[in-house]
Amino acid sequence: MPGNGPNGGDELDARLGARIRVEREARGWSLTDLSERAGVSRAMINKIERAESSPTASLLGRLSGAFGLTLSALLARAEDDGRRRLLRAGEQRSWRDPATGYVRRLVAPPPGSDMPLELVHIDLPAGARVPFPASAYAFTRHIIHVLSNELTFTEGDIEHRLAAGDSLELGPPADCVFENRGDRPCTYLVLILQP
């Protein structure tokens, strides 16, 4: 399965770094421009572009938000395989946050699709906390659906405790935190609709 595990980390980090550089340069932005838009230091962006550092979920959320892309779209562009309709479980792109162990797997659509929605499967380890800036939600609508255990989702100043089977449509863009306060992994889906 593609991902940044023991066998694919360096390769994925290199593709992500190259993709971030392509996205930045396509917009005519300097490292400083992207740094200011994303709230990420120039030095860190430079390390990521050169694949000298593995970006965290929160950092990728900041960068993708600055580009006006979802995190899934940025990851898909980093691994573009061409267009397919059938995406077997073993072919679905996954990415592991090196800081928390959070695993994000793009279930649909297949790479290269122009479909305006994404379905993402998340495994959030016990005790993990993953923040995302409001900019990661600025151009999209999201629905969270919990599959197992409990997710604490903080949206701005509002805290939602979601149990298995619960769904939540996000409100206006706000800084958000996905948190698993339990002692077992939490699994949930995120449906992302792009305008």
SVG drawing of the C-alpha trace seen along z (x, -y; Angstrom):
<svg xmlns="http://www.w3.org/2000/svg" viewBox="-25 -37 42 42">
<polyline fill="none" stroke="black" stroke-width="0.4" points="0.0,0.0 1.4,-3.4 2.3,-5.4 5.1,-6.8 5.7,-3.7 9.1,-2.0 9.4,-1.2 7.8,-4.2 8.5,-7.2 11.5,-8.6 9.9,-8.2 6.6,-9.8 8.4,-12.6 10.4,-13.4 7.2,-13.4 5.4,-15.6 8.3,-18.0 8.5,-18.2 4.7,-18.7 4.7,-21.5 7.5,-23.2 5.5,-22.8 2.3,-24.3 4.3,-27.2 6.2,-28.0 3.0,-27.6 1.5,-30.5 4.7,-32.5 5.3,-32.4 8.6,-32.6 9.3,-30.6 8.5,-33.7 5.2,-34.1 4.1,-30.6 5.5,-30.9 3.3,-34.0 0.2,-32.5 0.5,-29.1 2.0,-30.3 4.9,-27.8 8.5,-28.9 10.6,-29.3 13.2,-26.9 10.6,-24.2 9.1,-24.6 12.6,-24.5 13.3,-21.2 10.1,-19.7 10.7,-20.7 14.1,-19.0 12.6,-15.9 14.9,-16.5 11.9,-16.5 8.6,-14.5 5.7,-17.0 3.0,-16.4 -0.7,-16.4 -1.2,-19.8 1.7,-21.3 0.3,-19.7 -3.1,-21.1 -1.6,-24.6 0.2,-24.3 -2.8,-22.7 -5.0,-25.5 -2.6,-28.2 -2.8,-26.6 -6.6,-26.4 -6.5,-22.6 -7.7,-19.9 -5.0,-17.7 -6.3,-14.8 -5.9,-16.7 -2.3,-17.7 -1.4,-14.1 -3.1,-12.9 -1.2,-15.4 2.0,-14.1 1.2,-10.5 -0.7,-11.1 -1.1,-7.7 -3.5,-8.8 -7.3,-8.3 -9.0,-5.1 -12.5,-4.3 -11.9,-1.2 -9.6,-1.7 -9.0,1.6 -8.4,1.3 -4.7,2.1 -4.3,-0.7 -5.9,-3.4 -3.4,-6.1 -2.5,-6.3 -0.4,-8.7 0.9,-8.4 1.5,-11.5 5.0,-11.1 4.1,-13.1 1.0,-11.3 0.6,-8.0 -2.6,-9.3 -3.3,-7.4 -5.3,-9.0 -6.5,-6.9 -8.1,-8.3 -11.0,-5.9 -12.5,-7.8 -12.3,-9.2 -9.4,-7.5 -6.4,-9.6 -6.8,-11.9 -10.6,-12.1 -12.3,-15.5 -15.1,-14.5 -15.9,-17.4 -15.9,-15.2 -13.5,-13.1 -14.1,-10.3 -11.3,-9.9 -10.8,-7.1 -9.0,-8.1 -7.4,-5.9 -6.6,-8.1 -4.5,-6.4 -5.4,-6.5 -4.3,-9.8 -3.6,-11.5 -4.4,-15.1 -4.3,-16.6 -4.9,-20.3 -5.8,-21.9 -6.0,-25.7 -9.2,-27.3 -7.5,-27.7 -7.7,-24.0 -11.5,-24.3 -11.8,-27.6 -12.8,-26.2 -14.7,-23.1 -17.5,-21.6 -16.9,-18.6 -19.0,-15.9 -17.4,-13.7 -18.9,-10.2 -17.5,-8.2 -17.1,-4.4 -15.7,-3.2 -15.0,-4.5 -15.2,-8.2 -13.8,-11.3 -13.6,-14.7 -13.7,-17.3 -13.1,-21.0 -14.3,-23.5 -13.3,-27.0 -14.6,-27.3 -17.2,-24.5 -16.3,-20.9 -18.2,-18.0 -18.0,-14.5 -18.9,-12.0 -19.5,-8.3 -19.7,-5.5 -22.5,-6.2 -22.6,-10.0 -22.1,-12.5 -21.3,-16.2 -21.4,-18.7 -18.7,-21.4 -19.7,-25.0 -17.9,-28.0 -14.1,-27.6 -12.4,-27.7 -9.3,-26.3 -10.1,-22.6 -8.7,-19.8 -9.4,-16.0 -8.6,-14.3 -8.9,-10.7 -9.1,-10.9 -9.8,-7.2 -7.6,-4.2 -8.4,-2.5 -8.0,-3.8 -10.8,-5.9 -11.9,-5.3 -13.9,-7.8 -14.7,-9.0 -14.5,-12.5 -16.6,-13.5 -15.2,-16.6 -17.3,-18.5 -15.5,-21.1 -17.6,-23.9"/>
</svg>
